[in-house]
Structures are given as C-alpha cells and as structure tokens.
Amino acid sequence: AGMAAGMRGAEIHDYSRLVLGSRAEMAARMWRSRPGTIAEAMQGGIRVGQFNVERILKAFLPDAIPATFEELKIPLKVTATDYFGHKLAVFAEG
C-alpha cells in the first residue's frame, strides 16, 4: 500500500523502523487506538477483542496512505481469506 501510494522504499523502511523499532511508540499507538467510550467499544456490534481494525490501521499506517483504493497512485489489489465463506477475497475498491 505504501508503494501504491507513492512512497519510496527508503521512506517505508524509515517509517517502519520509527513505529516498530520502539516499544514505547508501539504501546502509545495501541493505546490511542483503543475505544474511548463504551459506546465506541460497542460500535459495530460485539467483537471478540476490544480493538477495531480500522482504528488500529489508522494508528499505524503512515499519513501518505489514503483512505480508499481509488485514491492510490498505483492500482492495488489485496487478497485475504473469507474465513467463514471458505474462499479467497480480493479487495480493489472502497
């Protein structure tokens, strides 16, 4: 996603070291991504964990990565597993 957003390899490396190279930075970002209120924790229904993946991504991804696939400079497709559907899922929009 970083390269599709126009980031150079060195920029991705530097950002990764900044975030992942410090336990304090990791803990601070996780702390900021937690639900602020019970209402936020219940938003989207009851989950196994208290964390919302969208909040975690927002806390950890660099600002250079846009919110949608359409805003990327280079087209990108991301694959994942539909665990309950037992099939491949490909994300390229949204």
N, CA, C and O atoms as a MOPAC input file, in Angstrom:
PM7 MOZYME 1SCF
protein

 N      0.83100 1    -1.18600 1     0.00000 1
 C      0.00000 1     0.00000 1     0.00000 1
 C      0.87600 1     1.25000 1     0.00000 1
 O      0.53600 1     2.26100 1    -0.61600 1
 N      1.99900 1     1.16800 1     0.69400 1
 C      2.89400 1     2.32100 1     0.72200 1
 C      3.42400 1     2.66400 1    -0.65700 1
 O      3.41300 1     3.82500 1    -1.06500 1
 N      3.88500 1     1.65400 1    -1.37100 1
 C      4.38900 1     1.89800 1    -2.72800 1
 C      3.27100 1     2.32500 1    -3.65800 1
 O      3.47800 1     3.19200 1    -4.50700 1
 N      2.08800 1     1.73700 1    -3.51900 1
 C      0.94500 1     2.12800 1    -4.35000 1
 C      0.52800 1     3.56900 1    -4.06200 1
 O     -0.07900 1     4.22400 1    -4.90900 1
 N      0.85300 1     4.05700 1    -2.87200 1
 C      0.54300 1     5.44300 1    -2.50700 1
 C      1.62900 1     6.41000 1    -2.96100 1
 O      1.48200 1     7.62500 1    -2.82900 1
 N      2.72800 1     5.86300 1    -3.50200 1
 C      3.79700 1     6.71800 1    -4.00000 1
 C      4.99200 1     6.83300 1    -3.06600 1
 O      5.91000 1     7.60700 1    -3.33600 1
 N      4.99700 1     6.07800 1    -1.97200 1
 C      6.13800 1     6.12600 1    -1.05700 1
 C      7.31600 1     5.35700 1    -1.66300 1
 O      7.11900 1     4.34200 1    -2.33000 1
 N      8.52900 1     5.83900 1    -1.43200 1
 C      9.73300 1     5.13600 1    -1.86200 1
 C     10.07100 1     4.06700 1    -0.82800 1
 O      9.62600 1     4.13500 1     0.31800 1
 N     10.85200 1     3.09500 1    -1.24000 1
 C     11.25900 1     2.02100 1    -0.34200 1
 C     11.94300 1     2.53900 1     0.91200 1
 O     11.69500 1     2.04100 1     2.01000 1
 N     12.80300 1     3.53600 1     0.75100 1
 C     13.51400 1     4.10800 1     1.90000 1
 C     12.54200 1     4.76900 1     2.87700 1
 O     12.73400 1     4.69700 1     4.09100 1
 N     11.50900 1     5.40700 1     2.35200 1
 C     10.50400 1     6.04400 1     3.21800 1
 C      9.72500 1     4.99000 1     4.00800 1
 O      9.45100 1     5.16900 1     5.19500 1
 N      9.37200 1     3.89500 1     3.34300 1
 C      8.65600 1     2.80900 1     4.02000 1
 C      9.54100 1     2.20300 1     5.10200 1
 O      9.07600 1     1.91800 1     6.20500 1
 N     10.81800 1     2.00700 1     4.78000 1
 C     11.76900 1     1.45200 1     5.74800 1
 C     11.90700 1     2.36400 1     6.96200 1
 O     11.83100 1     1.90500 1     8.10200 1
 N     12.10600 1     3.64200 1     6.71700 1
 C     12.26600 1     4.59800 1     7.82200 1
 C     11.02100 1     4.65600 1     8.69900 1
 O     11.12100 1     4.67900 1     9.92500 1
 N      9.85300 1     4.67800 1     8.07300 1
 C      8.60100 1     4.72600 1     8.83900 1
 C      8.43100 1     3.45200 1     9.67100 1
 O      8.03400 1     3.51000 1    10.83400 1
 N      8.73500 1     2.30600 1     9.06700 1
 C      8.61500 1     1.03200 1     9.78700 1
 C      9.53000 1     0.99100 1    10.99900 1
 O      9.12700 1     0.54900 1    12.07500 1
 N     10.76000 1     1.45300 1    10.82500 1
 C     11.69800 1     1.46900 1    11.95700 1
 C     11.24200 1     2.43600 1    13.04600 1
 O     11.39100 1     2.15500 1    14.23500 1
 N     10.68900 1     3.56500 1    12.63700 1
 C     10.19300 1     4.55000 1    13.60100 1
 C      9.09600 1     3.93700 1    14.46800 1
 O      9.11300 1     4.07200 1    15.69100 1
 N      8.14300 1     3.26500 1    13.82600 1
 C      6.98100 1     2.72800 1    14.53900 1
 C      7.30300 1     1.41500 1    15.24200 1
 O      7.01300 1     1.25700 1    16.42800 1
 N      7.89900 1     0.47500 1    14.51700 1
 C      8.11800 1    -0.86500 1    15.06300 1
 C      9.40200 1    -0.98900 1    15.87300 1
 O      9.58600 1    -1.96800 1    16.59700 1
 N     10.28800 1    -0.01200 1    15.75900 1
 C     11.56600 1    -0.08300 1    16.45300 1
 C     11.51600 1     0.37800 1    17.90000 1
 O     12.53000 1     0.32200 1    18.59500 1
 N     10.38000 1     0.82500 1    18.36000 1
 C     10.26400 1     1.34300 1    19.72000 1
 C      9.04200 1     0.74500 1    20.40800 1
 O      7.91300 1     0.90800 1    19.94700 1
 N      9.28000 1     0.06100 1    21.50200 1
 C      8.15400 1    -0.49900 1    22.26700 1
 C      7.22900 1     0.60500 1    22.77500 1
 O      6.00900 1     0.44500 1    22.81000 1
 N      7.82500 1     1.71200 1    23.16400 1
 C      7.02400 1     2.83100 1    23.67300 1
 C      6.11200 1     3.38300 1    22.57400 1
 O      4.94700 1     3.69100 1    22.82400 1
 N      6.64700 1     3.50400 1    21.35800 1
 C      5.84300 1     4.00400 1    20.23500 1
 C      4.71800 1     3.02900 1    19.90800 1
 O      3.58600 1     3.44400 1    19.66000 1
 N      5.02500 1     1.73600 1    19.90500 1
 C      4.00000 1     0.71100 1    19.63600 1
 C      2.89700 1     0.78200 1    20.69200 1
 O      1.71100 1     0.77700 1    20.36300 1
 N      3.29500 1     0.84900 1    21.95100 1
 C      2.31700 1     0.89600 1    23.04200 1
 C      1.46400 1     2.16100 1    22.95500 1
 O      0.25400 1     2.11300 1    23.18100 1
 N      2.08700 1     3.28200 1    22.63100 1
 C      1.34900 1     4.54400 1    22.52300 1
 C      0.31600 1     4.47700 1    21.40000 1
 O     -0.81000 1     4.94700 1    21.56100 1
 N      0.69300 1     3.90400 1    20.28300 1
 C     -0.24700 1     3.79500 1    19.15700 1
 C     -1.38200 1     2.82800 1    19.47800 1
 O     -2.53100 1     3.08700 1    19.11800 1
 N     -1.08100 1     1.73000 1    20.14300 1
 C     -2.13500 1     0.79100 1    20.54700 1
 C     -3.07300 1     1.46700 1    21.54600 1
 O     -4.29100 1     1.30700 1    21.47100 1
 N     -2.50000 1     2.21900 1    22.47400 1
 C     -3.31000 1     2.91500 1    23.48700 1
 C     -4.25200 1     3.91500 1    22.82000 1
 O     -5.42300 1     4.01100 1    23.18700 1
 N     -3.73400 1     4.66200 1    21.83400 1
 C     -4.56200 1     5.64900 1    21.13300 1
 C     -5.64400 1     4.99500 1    20.27200 1
 O     -6.64900 1     5.63600 1    19.96400 1
 N     -5.45800 1     3.74400 1    19.88000 1
 C     -6.44000 1     3.09000 1    19.00800 1
 C     -7.55000 1     2.37800 1    19.77800 1
 O     -8.47800 1     1.83900 1    19.17700 1
 N     -7.45400 1     2.37800 1    21.10100 1
 C     -8.48500 1     1.70000 1    21.89700 1
 C     -9.78200 1     2.50700 1    21.87400 1
 O     -9.76500 1     3.70600 1    21.59500 1
 N    -10.90000 1     1.85300 1    22.16600 1
 C    -12.16300 1     2.59700 1    22.25000 1
 C    -12.10800 1     3.61300 1    23.38700 1
 O    -11.62400 1     3.30500 1    24.47600 1
 N    -12.60000 1     4.81500 1    23.13300 1
 C    -12.59700 1     5.85600 1    24.15300 1
 C    -13.76400 1     5.74300 1    25.11600 1
 O    -13.66700 1     6.14700 1    26.27500 1
 N    -14.87000 1     5.19000 1    24.63200 1
 C    -16.06600 1     5.05800 1    25.45900 1
 C    -16.67500 1     3.67600 1    25.26100 1
 O    -16.30200 1     2.95000 1    24.34000 1
 N    -17.60600 1     3.32200 1    26.12200 1
 C    -18.30900 1     2.04700 1    25.96800 1
 C    -19.09400 1     2.05300 1    24.66100 1
 O    -19.17500 1     1.02900 1    23.98200 1
 N    -19.66900 1     3.19500 1    24.30500 1
 C    -20.41800 1     3.30300 1    23.04500 1
 C    -19.51400 1     2.99600 1    21.85000 1
 O    -19.92700 1     2.29900 1    20.92300 1
 N    -18.28900 1     3.51000 1    21.86700 1
 C    -17.34400 1     3.22100 1    20.78900 1
 C    -16.96600 1     1.74400 1    20.78000 1
 O    -16.79500 1     1.15600 1    19.71300 1
 N    -16.83500 1     1.14500 1    21.95200 1
 C    -16.49000 1    -0.27400 1    22.04200 1
 C    -17.59500 1    -1.14400 1    21.46500 1
 O    -17.32000 1    -2.19400 1    20.88500 1
 N    -18.84200 1    -0.71500 1    21.61800 1
 C    -19.98300 1    -1.49600 1    21.13500 1
 C    -20.34400 1    -1.17100 1    19.68600 1
 O    -21.18200 1    -1.84300 1    19.08500 1
 N    -19.71600 1    -0.15000 1    19.13500 1
 C    -20.00000 1     0.26200 1    17.76000 1
 C    -19.67300 1    -0.88600 1    16.80700 1
 O    -18.58200 1    -1.45100 1    16.87000 1
 N    -20.59700 1    -1.22700 1    15.93900 1
 C    -20.37400 1    -2.32700 1    15.00400 1
 C    -20.68200 1    -3.68300 1    15.60200 1
 O    -20.39500 1    -4.70600 1    14.98100 1
 N    -21.25500 1    -3.71900 1    16.78200 1
 C    -21.62500 1    -4.98600 1    17.40900 1
 C    -20.54900 1    -5.50300 1    18.34500 1
 O    -19.47500 1    -4.91600 1    18.47400 1
 N    -20.85800 1    -6.60200 1    18.98500 1
 C    -19.92700 1    -7.20800 1    19.93800 1
 C    -18.84100 1    -7.94500 1    19.16300 1
 O    -19.13300 1    -8.71500 1    18.24800 1
 N    -17.58800 1    -7.70300 1    19.53500 1
 C    -16.44700 1    -8.36100 1    18.89900 1
 C    -15.71600 1    -9.20100 1    19.93500 1
 O    -15.87400 1    -9.01100 1    21.14100 1
 N    -14.91500 1   -10.13100 1    19.43600 1
 C    -14.12700 1   -10.97300 1    20.33400 1
 C    -13.13600 1   -10.11600 1    21.10800 1
 O    -13.00400 1   -10.25700 1    22.32400 1
 N    -12.44200 1    -9.23100 1    20.40900 1
 C    -11.48600 1    -8.34100 1    21.05500 1
 C    -12.06600 1    -6.95200 1    21.18900 1
 O    -13.09500 1    -6.63200 1    20.59500 1
 N    -11.39900 1    -6.13700 1    21.97000 1
 C    -11.89500 1    -4.77600 1    22.17400 1
 C    -11.41300 1    -3.82400 1    21.08700 1
 O    -11.86000 1    -2.67800 1    21.03100 1
 N    -10.51400 1    -4.27500 1    20.22900 1
 C     -9.93500 1    -3.38000 1    19.23400 1
 C    -10.69100 1    -3.41700 1    17.91800 1
 O    -11.19000 1    -4.46000 1    17.49500 1
 N    -10.76500 1    -2.27600 1    17.29100 1
 C    -11.38900 1    -2.10900 1    15.98800 1
 C    -10.25800 1    -2.03400 1    14.96400 1
 O     -9.38700 1    -1.17100 1    15.07300 1
 N    -10.25900 1    -2.91900 1    13.97600 1
 C     -9.17800 1    -2.98100 1    12.99600 1
 C     -8.98900 1    -1.64600 1    12.27800 1
 O     -7.85600 1    -1.24400 1    12.01700 1
 N    -10.06900 1    -0.96300 1    11.96100 1
 C     -9.95000 1     0.32600 1    11.27800 1
 C     -9.20400 1     1.34200 1    12.13300 1
 O     -8.40400 1     2.12200 1    11.61500 1
 N     -9.45800 1     1.33900 1    13.42900 1
 C     -8.75700 1     2.27100 1    14.33000 1
 C     -7.27900 1     1.91700 1    14.43200 1
 O     -6.42800 1     2.80500 1    14.49000 1
 N     -6.97200 1     0.61900 1    14.45300 1
 C     -5.57300 1     0.18700 1    14.53600 1
 C     -4.83200 1     0.56800 1    13.25700 1
 O     -3.71200 1     1.07500 1    13.31500 1
 N     -5.45500 1     0.32600 1    12.10100 1
 C     -4.81600 1     0.71300 1    10.84100 1
 C     -4.55900 1     2.21300 1    10.79700 1
 O     -3.49000 1     2.64900 1    10.37100 1
 N     -5.52400 1     2.99300 1    11.23100 1
 C     -5.36300 1     4.45200 1    11.24300 1
 C     -4.21100 1     4.86200 1    12.16700 1
 O     -3.49000 1     5.81600 1    11.87600 1
 N     -4.04300 1     4.14500 1    13.27100 1
 C     -2.98800 1     4.47600 1    14.23300 1
 C     -1.59700 1     4.10200 1    13.71900 1
 O     -0.61100 1     4.74500 1    14.08300 1
 N     -1.50800 1     3.06400 1    12.87400 1
 C     -0.20000 1     2.55600 1    12.47200 1
 C      0.23500 1     2.91200 1    11.05400 1
 O      1.43500 1     2.99300 1    10.79200 1
 N     -0.69500 1     3.12600 1    10.14100 1
 C     -0.30300 1     3.41800 1     8.76300 1
 C      0.15800 1     4.86300 1     8.62200 1
 O     -0.35000 1     5.75200 1     9.30600 1
 N      1.12100 1     5.09500 1     7.73200 1
 C      1.58100 1     6.47200 1     7.52400 1
 C      0.49700 1     7.32800 1     6.87400 1
 O     -0.40500 1     6.81400 1     6.21300 1
 N      0.60200 1     8.63100 1     7.07200 1
 C     -0.37000 1     9.57200 1     6.51100 1
 C     -0.38100 1     9.54900 1     4.98200 1
 O     -1.37300 1     9.93800 1     4.36700 1
 N      0.71100 1     9.09700 1     4.36500 1
 C      0.80200 1     9.07100 1     2.90300 1
 C     -0.17000 1     8.07300 1     2.27800 1
 O     -0.48500 1     8.18400 1     1.09300 1
 N     -0.64900 1     7.10300 1     3.05300 1
 C     -1.57100 1     6.09800 1     2.52000 1
 C     -2.99600 1     6.63200 1     2.64400 1
 O     -3.46500 1     6.90500 1     3.74800 1
 N     -3.68700 1     6.78100 1     1.50400 1
 C     -5.04500 1     7.33200 1     1.53500 1
 C     -6.06100 1     6.35200 1     2.11800 1
 O     -5.75300 1     5.18200 1     2.34600 1
 N     -7.25300 1     6.83800 1     2.35200 1
 C     -8.31000 1     6.03800 1     2.98400 1
 C     -8.96000 1     5.04100 1     2.03100 1
 O     -9.54300 1     4.05500 1     2.48300 1
 N     -8.87300 1     5.27500 1     0.72200 1
 C     -9.52900 1     4.37500 1    -0.23000 1
 C     -8.55900 1     3.91800 1    -1.31600 1
 O     -7.55100 1     4.57000 1    -1.58800 1
 N     -8.88800 1     2.78400 1    -1.92700 1
 C     -8.08900 1     2.25600 1    -3.03400 1
 C     -8.06600 1     3.23800 1    -4.20300 1
 O     -7.04400 1     3.39400 1    -4.87200 1
 N     -9.18600 1     3.89100 1    -4.44100 1
 C     -9.30500 1     4.79700 1    -5.58200 1
 C     -8.33700 1     5.97900 1    -5.50800 1
 O     -7.97900 1     6.54400 1    -6.54100 1
 N     -7.91600 1     6.35200 1    -4.32400 1
 C     -7.00900 1     7.48900 1    -4.14600 1
 C     -5.53700 1     7.11600 1    -4.32100 1
 O     -4.67900 1     7.99800 1    -4.34800 1
 N     -5.23300 1     5.82300 1    -4.44100 1
 C     -3.84600 1     5.38500 1    -4.61100 1
 C     -3.31900 1     5.79900 1    -5.97800 1
 O     -4.07600 1     5.86400 1    -6.94600 1
 N     -2.02200 1     6.07900 1    -6.05600 1
 C     -1.40100 1     6.47300 1    -7.32100 1
 C     -1.22700 1     5.28000 1    -8.25400 1
 O     -1.30800 1     5.42800 1    -9.47300 1
 N     -0.98900 1     4.10300 1    -7.69200 1
 C     -0.80400 1     2.86500 1    -8.44900 1
 C     -1.92000 1     1.91100 1    -8.04300 1
 O     -2.17200 1     1.74100 1    -6.85000 1
 N     -2.60400 1     1.27700 1    -9.01700 1
 C     -3.67200 1     0.33300 1    -8.66400 1
 C     -3.15400 1    -0.77600 1    -7.74200 1
 O     -2.02900 1    -1.25000 1    -7.89700 1
 N     -3.98200 1    -1.17500 1    -6.79500 1
 C     -3.59200 1    -2.18500 1    -5.81100 1
 C     -4.74200 1    -3.14900 1    -5.57500 1
 O     -5.90200 1    -2.74700 1    -5.47900 1
 N     -4.39800 1    -4.43400 1    -5.48300 1
 C     -5.36300 1    -5.45700 1    -5.08000 1
 C     -4.78100 1    -6.15700 1    -3.86400 1
 O     -3.60500 1    -6.52200 1    -3.84500 1
 N     -5.61200 1    -6.34000 1    -2.85300 1
 C     -5.19700 1    -7.00900 1    -1.61900 1
 C     -6.02200 1    -8.27600 1    -1.48900 1
 O     -7.24400 1    -8.24900 1    -1.63400 1
 N     -5.34800 1    -9.38900 1    -1.21500 1
 C     -6.06900 1   -10.64800 1    -1.04700 1
 C     -6.13600 1   -11.02000 1     0.42500 1
 O     -5.23700 1   -10.71400 1     1.20900 1
 N     -7.21000 1   -11.67900 1     0.77100 1
 C     -7.42000 1   -12.15700 1     2.13500 1
 C     -8.25800 1   -13.42700 1     2.04900 1
 O     -8.70600 1   -13.81500 1     0.97000 1
 N     -8.46000 1   -14.05400 1     3.16900 1
 C     -9.28800 1   -15.24800 1     3.22200 1
 C    -10.62300 1   -14.92200 1     3.86600 1
 O    -10.67700 1   -14.35700 1     4.95900 1
 N    -11.69700 1   -15.28100 1     3.18400 1
 C    -13.03400 1   -15.21400 1     3.76900 1
 C    -13.15800 1   -16.47300 1     4.61700 1
 O    -13.51300 1   -17.54300 1     4.12300 1
 N    -12.86200 1   -16.32200 1     5.89000 1
 C    -12.78300 1   -17.47200 1     6.80000 1
 C    -14.08800 1   -18.25500 1     6.84000 1
 O    -14.07600 1   -19.48300 1     6.75400 1
 N    -15.19900 1   -17.56500 1     6.96700 1
 C    -16.48900 1   -18.24900 1     7.07800 1
 C    -17.01200 1   -18.72200 1     5.72400 1
 O    -17.73400 1   -19.71700 1     5.65800 1
 N    -16.65900 1   -18.02700 1     4.64800 1
 C    -17.09600 1   -18.41800 1     3.31000 1
 C    -16.17700 1   -19.44500 1     2.66600 1
 O    -16.49900 1   -20.00700 1     1.61900 1
 N    -15.02100 1   -19.69100 1     3.30200 1
 C    -14.04800 1   -20.67500 1     2.80500 1
 C    -13.60400 1   -20.35800 1     1.37700 1
 O    -13.56800 1   -21.23700 1     0.51600 1
 N    -13.26700 1   -19.08400 1     1.14100 1
 C    -12.84400 1   -18.70500 1    -0.20300 1
 C    -11.92900 1   -17.48400 1    -0.15700 1
 O    -11.79600 1   -16.81000 1     0.86500 1
 N    -11.31500 1   -17.23200 1    -1.29000 1
 C    -10.44200 1   -16.08000 1    -1.45600 1
 C    -11.27400 1   -14.80500 1    -1.56600 1
 O    -12.32700 1   -14.79300 1    -2.20400 1
 N    -10.79500 1   -13.73900 1    -0.94300 1
 C    -11.42900 1   -12.42400 1    -1.06900 1
 C    -10.39000 1   -11.46500 1    -1.65500 1
 O     -9.26200 1   -11.39800 1    -1.16600 1
 N    -10.76400 1   -10.73100 1    -2.69000 1
 C     -9.86600 1    -9.76400 1    -3.32300 1
 C    -10.47400 1    -8.37400 1    -3.15800 1
 O    -11.62400 1    -8.13300 1    -3.52500 1
 N     -9.67900 1    -7.47100 1    -2.60100 1
 C    -10.13100 1    -6.10100 1    -2.37400 1
 C     -9.38400 1    -5.17700 1    -3.33000 1
 O     -8.15300 1    -5.18000 1    -3.36200 1
 N    -10.12200 1    -4.38800 1    -4.10700 1
 C     -9.51200 1    -3.45300 1    -5.04600 1
 C    -10.25600 1    -2.12400 1    -5.10000 1
 O     -9.89000 1    -1.23900 1    -5.87400 1
 N    -11.28000 1    -1.98100 1    -4.29800 1
 C    -12.03900 1    -0.72400 1    -4.26000 1
 C    -12.60300 1    -0.52500 1    -2.86700 1
 O    -12.73400 1    -1.45500 1    -2.07200 1
 N    -12.93200 1     0.73800 1    -2.61000 1
 C    -13.53300 1     1.04200 1    -1.30900 1
 C    -12.56300 1     1.62400 1    -0.33000 1
 O    -12.93700 1     1.92600 1     0.80300 1

